Amino acid sequence: MMLRCLMIAIIAASSRNHQSSIINHQFPIHHFSAGLLALSDPDSLCSRPPMDTYVIELERLVKRFGGSPAVDLVSLSVRAGEFLTLLGPSGCGKTTLLRMIAGLETPDEGRVLLNGADVTDLPPYKRDVTTVFQQYALFPHLDVKANIAFGLKRRRAPRDEIKRRVSEAIEMVRLEGLDSRMPSELSGGQQQRVALARSIVLKPRSLLLDEPLAALDLKLRKQMQIELKALQRKIGVSFVYVTHDQEEALTMSDRIAVMNAGKIEQIGTAEEIYERPLTEFVARFIGESNLLEAAFESIADQTGLVRVDGSVIPACRADSVAGLAPGSPVRIMVRPEKIRLLTAEGLTGTLESHAYLGETTRWTIRLDGGQEVSALEQNSGDATLARKRIGERVAISWEPDCAVVLRP
């Protein structure tokens, strides 16, 4: 154990403009999250920069492993004070992209700019960012207060300043009364807060977080999502957050960059990503979606008419099918919660199965033409009667504004 602690403790402090810094580096046996200290405003941890500036700019980044691109010509900008999430499945390149921002990987092509300066070839300890990994890497022989103060002590900050800033950080992450506990005496959520406090006490311009909540149970993870977003708003630091969890991304983010196969498929607000996906991958990856095979017919009353299984229905906004020739194949994406079950006109089918979800029931409808549709129905009545409806004939419809047209 002592050897492990010594290996971590020899992280070098680098001097620049009379300021020292600690790298946030990965070791075979441990992770340590720290970063570059910004001493321009020593009075408070809560100085918010203007949102019209970019603190991170990525220009056409490429990173290959074994000849295959893990990140493929990615360009991205992060605003000051923004919470941006890199979201995607395992292997999509999101962690590799984060590591290139941190300086833990070197891009094969492209540039990384932090606060307007090209840092592509700079080591991690010379970058004004800190990183929090999934493994919190707390020093087991130091109590909470000493873990948080470690980076400031390495920079030889004045004792009074260390005491004040550590106290601020402890209050900010709601660890009052726990400052004398050892890491082994803390819960997973408390250890996560210590790791965050150890990073924010250094006042970086940007904080990089690589799936930091993945090890927590569901209830604690949901609680930490709320706390993490509140903390980010309070301190005004830009967060770049990596996750494969859609709910985390939708809950916390100002913007979401959805990644797939090393590329960004779409970037936008949670509402834009969910309500208006640009690609089939985004539509399928974010939430549940119905994708109906259809053919464009015409435009009437600012609404696009399409043919689905022989029936012509008002299905989408007119602008989403502009320029299409009659008969052109399209896919209509509609979320299950947007679909209404009717007894009147619409696409007709049969209730094939159901799943009771508490507040709602998810119905699977087999359309007469063979396509399958999912619909969510609010349980405003006696949900125990749902089983008796299996086999019932229904019609479905939706508001045209709620549909998205995906062209081949």
Number of C-alpha atoms within 10 A of each C-alpha: 8 8 8 12 14 10 13 18 13 8 16 13 17 16 13 9 5 7 15 22 26 27 26 25 21 14 10 5 9 16 19 26 24 30 33 28 26 17 12 7 10 11 11 12 20 18 15 15 18 11 14 9 14 19 24 22 20 21 15 16 21 22 23 15 9 6 7 10 16 22 29 19 17 17 16 14 15 21 21 22 26 22 24 25 26 26 28 27 16 13 14 21 24 29 22 20 26 20 19 21 27 30 24 18 17 22 22 13 16 16 20 26 18 21 17 12 12 13 19 21 12 14 14 25 25 21 27 22 30 31 30 25 22 16 19 19 20 24 20 15 14 15 20 29 22 19 22 30 23 21 26 25 13 16 19 12 16 10 10 9 13 19 14 12 23 26 19 18 25 23 13 22 20 15 18 13 9 15 17 13 14 19 20 12 13 14 11 18 17 18 21 25 23 27 27 28 28 30 28 29 27 29 27 23 26 30 24 25 23 20 18 22 24 15 14 16 11 11 8 13 18 16 11 20 17 13 17 18 16 15 17 19 17 15 18 22 26 27 28 23 26 25 22 20 15 17 13 21 27 19 13 21 21 18 22 27 24 26 25 22 17 23 21 23 17 18 20 17 17 20 13 14 20 19 18 17 23 18 15 17 14 20 23 14 18 21 12 15 22 20 23 18 16 22 22 21 20 19 18 11 9 12 19 22 24 28 19 20 17 12 12 17 18 22 26 25 22 19 12 16 23 11 8 15 12 13 13 14 18 20 21 21 24 29 22 20 16 15 20 17 20 14 11 11 11 18 20 21 22 18 20 17 16 18 13 16 12 9 11 16 17 17 21 20 27 20 21 13 13 10 15 16 22 22 23 22 19 13 15 8 8 7 14 9 9 16 12 8 13 16 14 11 17 20 18 19 19 19 14 18 14 16 23 24 25 20 15 9
